[in-house]
Amino acid sequence: MNKLGIIVEREYLRRVSKKSFILLTVFLPFLFVGLIFVPLWLSNIKSSEIRTVAVIDATGKYQSIFEYTENFHFISSDQSLEDYREQTSPEVFAILNITGDLLTNPKAATLYSEKQVPGELTRLVNQAFSQALEKEKLDSFQIPDLKKIIEESQITFNIQTVKWSQDGTEQLSSSVVASIVGGVFTFIIYMFIMIYGSMVMQGVMEEKTNRIIELIISSVPPFELMMGKIIGVLLVGLTQVVIWAMLTGILLTGSQFILAGNIDPALLEQGAAPFNSPINMNGAMEQGNEIFQFLQTIHLGEILFFFVIYFIGGYLLYASLFSAMGAISEHPEDAQQFMIPVTFIMLFAFYAGLYSLENPDGPLAFWCSMIPFTSPIVMMIRIPFDVPLWEKLISVTLLYGAAIGFVWFSAKIYRIGILMYGKKPSLKEIVKWFRYK
C-alpha cells in the first residue's frame, strides 16, 4: 500500500503542478462569470447613433402608432419607395412601406433597408402593429369597455405547494427549485466523469506510448499502478472543483455589487423572460426569501452526502473502464472507438435524468437509478424529491458492487494490455486474459 500512496502522490503532484492545470483552474471561473455579466454590461451601453425610419403609409391609418426610441426615430414621408431607391446617399436607414389595410391583408406592410434589418427594429414595428391592430379589431365589435373586460379576464394562477413532515410542521415547497438543485449536481457528476475519466485513459496511453511503463511495472504491481492513477486523478478533480466553486462564488458576489448599480433592471427582466418567471425588481427581496424557504424543504445535507457517494462510485466505475481502454489502445484513434459506446451510455443517462424531472418516480427514473451505469446521474435528479431510503440503499449497493467488479475486470485487462505493443488485441484474446494468473 506504500507503493500505492507513492503512485497517487506522483499522479496528483505531476498534474496540479502543470501550467495548463493552474491556468485553467484560475481563469475558468473568470470566464464563467464573464459569460454571465459581460453581455449584460455590454447591452447596457447605448449606441449614440440614431437611425431614421421613413414610414410611407398609403392608408393614413398607421403613421402615428410609432414612437421614438433611443436608437430609432420614425418619420412620416410623402416620397415614394422609388424615390428612396434612387438616392445615392440615403438619409434614412429603413423604409416602412404600407400599401393597404393590415387587418384584411397582413402582407401589405414591408420593411426595406440596404442593410440587414436588426432584430430590435423588427420587434418595435411588430409590437406597434400588433397593438394597433388589436385595438382596431376590438373596436370593430362595438362592445363598450371590451378591452378592459379582456384584460381583467386574463388571470395567471400559481398553486401554492406545501410540504408537511411527520410532526405536523408545514413548509412551502417548489418542484422547480428541487429540479434545479438536482440538475446542478447531475451536471457536475456528468462533466466530472467525462473529463477526468478521459484524463485517466490519456495518462495510461501516454506512459504506454513513451515506453516507460516497463520500468514502472518492474517495481509496482499493475493493479496498484492502475488504482494509483485513478485515485490520483480523482484528487486532482476534487481539488479543481473546490477551487472553482470558491472562486466562482467570490466572483459572482463581487460582480453583483460592482455591476448591479450600472445595469438597467429592464435588461435583467428581459434576460429572465425565457424562464417564464416574471421578476419585479422591487420585490426581489421577497422572492429571495421565498427561494430560501423552498431550499429549507430540501435536505441539502443529504443531497451533498449522496452526491459524494454517487460521485465516487460513478467515477470508479467509469475510470476503471477508461484505464482498461487506454491499456489496450495503441493509438488515440483506437481509444476513440472504445469511447463511442461509453459516451452513448453517458448521454443516455443524462437525457434519462432530464426526462425524469417531470416524473421522478416513474418507471424510467426508477430503473435508471438502479442500473449502475446510469444511477449516478439519474438518482441525483430524484434525491431532492424524497426518494425512499430502500431505493437509495439498493442503488448504492448495486453501484459499488459493479464498480468493484469493473475494477477487477479492468485490472485483468490492464496488466496484460499495458505491455502489449504493435498489435491490437481481439475480443477473443481479451477474454483469454482473464484466465491468466
For each residue, the residues with C-beta under 8 A, 3 or more apart:
1: 4 5
2: 5 6
3: 6 7 219 220 221 224 228
4: 1 7 8 224 227 228 231
5: 1 2 8 9
6: 2 3 9 10 228
7: 3 4 10 11 220 224 225 227 228 229 232
8: 4 5 11 12 228 231 232 235
9: 5 6 12 13 232
10: 6 7 13 14 228 232
11: 7 8 14 15 203 228 229 231 232 233 236
12: 8 9 15 16 232 235 236
13: 9 10 16 17
14: 10 11 17 18
15: 11 12 18 21 199 232 233 236
16: 12 13 21 22 236 239
17: 13 14 21 22
18: 14 15 21 22
19: 22 23
20: 23 24
21: 15 16 17 18 24 25 236 240
22: 16 17 18 19 25 26
23: 19 20 26 27
24: 20 21 27 28 240
25: 21 22 28 240 243 244
26: 22 23 29 30 243 247
27: 23 24 30 31
28: 24 25 31 32 244
29: 26 32 33 244 247 248 251
30: 26 27 33 34 247 251
31: 27 28 34 35
32: 28 29 35 36 248
33: 29 30 36 37 248 251 252 255
34: 30 31 37 38
35: 31 32 38 39
36: 32 33 39 40 252 255
37: 33 34 40 41 255 259
38: 34 35 41 42
39: 35 36 42 43
40: 36 37 43 44 259 263 267 268 271
41: 37 38 44 45 259 262 263
42: 38 39 45
43: 39 40 267
44: 40 41 262 263 264 267
45: 41 42
46: 70 71
47: 70 71
48:
49: 71
50: 70 71 72 73
51: 71 72 73 93 94 121
52: 72 73 75 91 92 93
53: 66 72 73 74 75 92 93 94 95 96 121
54: 75 77 79 84 92 94 95 96
55: 62 63 66 74 75 76 77 96 98
56: 77 79 80 81 95 96 97 98
57: 60 61 62 63 76 98
58: 98 99 100
59: 62 98 100 101
60: 57 63
61: 57 101
62: 55 57 59 65 66 98 102 109 129 132
63: 55 57 60 66 76
64:
65: 62 128 129 131 132
66: 53 55 62 63 74 124 125 128
67: 74 128
68: 72 73 74
69: 72 73 124
70: 46 47 50
71: 46 47 49 50 51 120
72: 50 51 52 53 68 69 93 120 121 124
73: 50 51 52 53 68 69
74: 53 55 66 67 68 96
75: 52 53 54 55 92
76: 55 57 63
77: 54 55 56 92 95
78:
79: 54 56 83 84
80: 56 83 84
81: 56 84 85 95 97 112
82: 85 86
83: 79 80 86 87
84: 54 79 80 81 87 90 92 95 112
85: 81 82
86: 82 83
87: 83 84 90 91
88:
89:
90: 84 87 93 114
91: 52 87
92: 52 53 54 75 77 84 95
93: 51 52 53 72 90 113 115
94: 51 53 54 111 112 113 117 121
95: 53 54 56 77 81 84 92 111 112 113
96: 53 54 55 56 74 109 110 111 112 125
97: 56 81 109 110 111 112
98: 55 56 57 58 59 62 102 108 109
99: 58 108 109
100: 58 59 104 105 108
101: 59 61 104 105 108
102: 62 98 105 106 108 109 129 133
103: 133 136 137
104: 100 101
105: 100 101 102 108
106: 102 109
107: 110
108: 98 99 100 101 102 105
109: 62 96 97 98 99 102 106 125 129
110: 96 97 107
111: 94 95 96 97 117 121 122 125
112: 81 84 94 95 96 97
113: 93 94 95 116 117
114: 90
115: 93
116: 113
117: 94 111 113 121 122
118: 121 122
119: 122 123
120: 71 72 123 124
121: 51 53 72 94 111 117 118 124 125
122: 111 117 118 119 125 126
123: 119 120 126 127
124: 66 69 72 120 121 127 128
125: 66 96 109 111 121 122 128 129
126: 122 123 129 130
127: 123 124 130 131
128: 65 66 67 124 125 131 132
129: 62 65 102 109 125 126 132 133
130: 126 127 133 134
131: 65 127 128 134 135
132: 62 65 128 129 135 136
133: 102 103 129 130 136 137
134: 130 131 137 138
135: 131 132 138 139 147
136: 103 132 133 139 140
137: 103 133 134 140 141
138: 134 135 141 143 146 147 150
139: 135 136 142
140: 136 137
141: 137 138 146
142: 139
143: 138 146 149
144:
145: 148 149
146: 138 141 143 149 150
147: 135 138 150 151
148: 145 151 152
149: 143 145 146 152 153
150: 138 146 147 153 154
151: 147 148 154
152: 148 149
153: 149 150
154: 150 151
155:
156:
157:
158:
159:
160: 172
161: 172 173 174 175
162: 170 171 172 173
163: 170 171 172 173 297
164: 168 169 170 171
165: 168 169 171
166:
167:
168: 164 165
169: 164 165
170: 162 163 164
171: 162 163 164 165 293 296 297
172: 160 161 162 163 290 293 294 297
173: 161 162 163 178 294 297
174: 161 177 178 291 294 297
175: 161 178 179 385
176: 179 180
177: 174 180 181 291 294 295 298
178: 173 174 175 181 182 298 384 385
179: 175 176 182 183 357 381 384
180: 176 177 183 184
181: 177 178 184 185 295 298 300 303 384
182: 178 179 185 186 303 357 380 381 382 383 384 385
183: 179 180 186 187 353 354 357 381
184: 180 181 187 188
185: 181 182 188 189 303 307 380
186: 182 183 189 190 350 353 377 378 380 381
187: 183 184 190 191
188: 184 185 191 192 241 307 311
189: 185 186 192 193 307 310 311 314 376 377 380
190: 186 187 193 194 346 349 350 377
191: 187 188 194 195
192: 188 189 195 196 237 241 311 315
193: 189 190 196 197 314 315 318 319 346 376
194: 190 191 197 198 343 346
195: 191 192 198 199 237
196: 192 193 199 200 233 234 236 237 315 319
197: 193 194 200 201 315 318 319 321 322
198: 194 195 201 202 322 339
199: 15 195 196 202 203 233 236 237
200: 196 197 203 204 229 230 233 319 322 323 326
201: 197 198 204 205 322 323 325 326 329 335 339
202: 198 199 205 206 326
203: 11 199 200 206 207 229 233 326
204: 200 201 207 208 226 229 323 326 327 414 418
205: 201 202 208 209 326 329 332 335
206: 202 203 209 210
207: 203 204 210 212 213 216
208: 204 205 211 213 326 327 418 421
209: 205 206
210: 206 207 213
211: 208 214
212: 207 215 216
213: 207 208 210 216 217 418 419
214: 211 217 218 419
215: 212 218 219
216: 207 212 213 219 220 225
217: 213 214 220 222 225 418 419
218: 214 215
219: 3 215 216
220: 3 7 216 217 224 225 228
221: 3 224 225
222: 217 225 226 411 414 415 418
223: 226 227 411 414 415
224: 3 4 7 220 221 227 228
225: 7 216 217 220 221 222 228 229 414
226: 204 222 223 229 230 320 323 410 411 414
227: 4 7 223 224 230 231 407
228: 3 4 6 7 8 10 11 220 224 225 231 232
229: 7 11 200 203 204 225 226 232 233 323
230: 200 226 227 233 234 315 316 319 320 323
231: 4 8 11 227 228 234 235
232: 7 8 9 10 11 12 15 228 229 235 236
233: 11 15 196 199 200 203 229 230 236 237 319
234: 196 230 231 237 238 312 315 319
235: 8 12 231 232 238 239
236: 11 12 15 16 21 196 199 232 233 239 240
237: 192 195 196 199 233 234 240 241 315
238: 234 235 241 242
239: 16 235 236 242 243
240: 21 24 25 236 237 243 244
241: 188 192 237 238 244 245
242: 238 239 245 246
243: 25 26 239 240 246 247
244: 25 28 29 240 241 247 248
245: 241 242 248 249
246: 242 243 249 250
247: 26 29 30 243 244 250 251
248: 29 32 33 244 245 251 252
249: 245 246 252 253
250: 246 247 253 254
251: 29 30 33 247 248 254 255
252: 33 36 248 249 255 256
253: 249 250 256 257
254: 250 251 257 258
255: 33 36 37 251 252 258 259
256: 252 253 259 260
257: 253 254 260
258: 254 255 262
259: 37 40 41 255 256 262 263
260: 256 257 263
261:
262: 41 44 258 259
263: 40 41 44 259 260 267 268
264: 44 267 268
265: 268 269 281
266: 269 270
267: 40 43 44 263 264 270 271
268: 40 263 264 265 271 272 279 281
269: 265 266 272 273 278 279 281
270: 266 267 273
271: 40 267 268 274
272: 268 269 275 277 279
273: 269 270 276 278
274: 271
275: 272
276: 273
277: 272
278: 269 273
279: 268 269 272 284 287
280: 283 284 287
281: 265 268 269 284
282:
283: 280 286 287
284: 279 280 281 287 288
285: 288 289
286: 283 289 290
287: 279 280 283 284 290 291
288: 284 285 291 292
289: 285 286 292 293
290: 172 286 287 293 294
291: 174 177 287 288 294 295
292: 288 289 295 296
293: 171 172 289 290 296 297
294: 172 173 174 177 290 291 297 298
295: 177 181 291 292 298 300
296: 171 292 293
297: 163 171 172 173 174 293 294
298: 177 178 181 294 295 303 384
299: 302 303
300: 181 295 303 304
301: 304 305
302: 299 305 306 383
303: 181 182 185 298 299 300 306 307 380 383 384
304: 300 301 307 308
305: 301 302 308 309
306: 302 303 309 310 379 380 383 392 396
307: 185 188 189 303 304 310 311 380
308: 304 305 311 312
309: 305 306 312 313 396
310: 189 306 307 313 314 375 376 379 380 396 399
311: 188 189 192 307 308 314 315 376
312: 234 308 309 315 316
313: 309 310 316 317 372 376 396 399 400 403
314: 189 193 310 311 317 318 375 376 377 399 403
315: 192 193 196 197 230 234 237 311 312 318 319
316: 230 312 313 319 320 400 403 406 407
317: 313 314 320 321 372 373 376 399 402 403 406
318: 193 197 314 315 321 322 342 346
319: 193 196 197 200 230 233 234 315 316 322 323
320: 226 230 316 317 323 324 403 406 407 409 410 411
321: 197 317 318 324 325 342 406 410
322: 197 198 200 201 318 319 325 326 342
323: 200 201 204 226 229 230 319 320 326 327 410 414
324: 320 321 327 328 409 410 413 414 417
325: 201 321 322 328 329 335 338 339 342
326: 200 201 202 203 204 205 208 322 323 329 335
327: 204 208 323 324 413 414 416 417 418
328: 324 325 334 338 413 417 420 424 425 430
329: 201 205 325 326 332 334 335 338
330: 334 421 422 423 424
331: 334 335
332: 205 329 335 336
333: 336 337
334: 328 329 330 331 337 338 424
335: 201 205 325 326 329 331 332 338 339
336: 332 333 339 340
337: 333 334 340
338: 325 328 329 334 335 341 342
339: 198 201 325 335 336 342 343
340: 336 337 343 344
341: 338 344 345
342: 318 321 322 325 338 339 345 346
343: 194 339 340 346 347
344: 340 341 347 348
345: 341 342 348 349 373 374
346: 190 193 194 318 342 343 349 350 377
347: 343 344 350 351
348: 344 345 351 352 374
349: 190 345 346 352 353 368 373 374 376 377 378
350: 186 190 346 347 353 354 377
351: 347 348 354 355
352: 348 349 355 356 364 365 368 374 377 378
353: 183 186 349 350 356 357 368 377 378 380 381
354: 183 350 351 357 381
355: 351 352 358 364
356: 352 353 359 360 362 364 365 368 378 381 382
357: 179 182 183 353 354 360 381
358: 355
359: 356 362 364 365
360: 356 357 365 381 382 385 387
361: 365 366 382 385
362: 356 359 365 366
363: 366 367
364: 352 355 356 359 367 368
365: 352 356 359 360 361 362 368 369 378 381 382
366: 361 362 363 369 370 391
367: 363 364 370 371
368: 349 352 353 356 364 365 371 374 375 378
369: 365 366 374 375 378 379 382 387 391 395
370: 366 367 375 391 394 395 398
371: 367 368 374 375 398
372: 313 317 375 398 399 401 402 403
373: 317 345 349 402
374: 345 348 349 352 368 369 371 377 378
375: 310 314 368 369 370 371 372 378 379 395 398 399
376: 189 193 310 311 313 314 317 349 379 380 399
377: 186 189 190 314 346 349 350 352 353 374 380 381
378: 186 349 352 353 356 365 368 369 374 375 381 382
379: 306 310 369 375 376 382 383 387 392 395
380: 182 185 186 189 303 306 307 310 353 376 377 383
381: 179 182 183 186 353 354 356 357 360 365 377 378 384
382: 182 356 360 361 365 369 378 379 385 387
383: 182 302 303 306 379 380 387 392
384: 178 179 181 182 298 303 381
385: 175 178 182 360 361 382
386:
387: 360 369 379 382 383 391 392
388: 391 392
389: 392 393
390: 393 394
391: 366 369 370 387 388 394 395
392: 306 379 383 387 388 389 395 396
393: 389 390 396 397
394: 370 390 391 397 398
395: 369 370 375 379 391 392 398 399
396: 306 309 310 313 392 393 399 400
397: 393 394 400 401
398: 370 371 372 375 394 395 401 402
399: 310 313 314 317 372 375 376 395 396 402 403
400: 313 316 396 397 403 404
401: 372 397 398 404 405
402: 317 372 373 398 399 405 406
403: 313 314 316 317 320 372 399 400 406 407
404: 400 401 407 408
405: 401 402 408 409
406: 316 317 320 321 402 403 409 410
407: 227 316 320 403 404 410 411
408: 404 405 411 412
409: 320 324 405 406 412 413
410: 226 320 321 323 324 406 407 413 414
411: 222 223 226 320 407 408 414 415
412: 408 409 415 416 433 434 436
413: 324 327 328 409 410 416 417 430 433
414: 204 222 223 225 226 323 324 327 410 411 417 418
415: 222 223 411 412 418
416: 327 412 413 419 420 433 436
417: 324 327 328 413 414 420 425 430 433
418: 204 208 213 217 222 327 414 415
419: 213 214 217 416
420: 328 416 417 423 425
421: 208 330
422: 330
423: 330 420
424: 328 330 334
425: 328 417 420 429 430
426: 429 430
427: 430 431
428: 431 432
429: 425 426 432 433
430: 328 413 417 425 426 427 433
431: 427 428 434
432: 428 429 435 436
433: 412 413 416 417 429 430 436
434: 412 431
435: 432
436: 412 416 432 433
437:
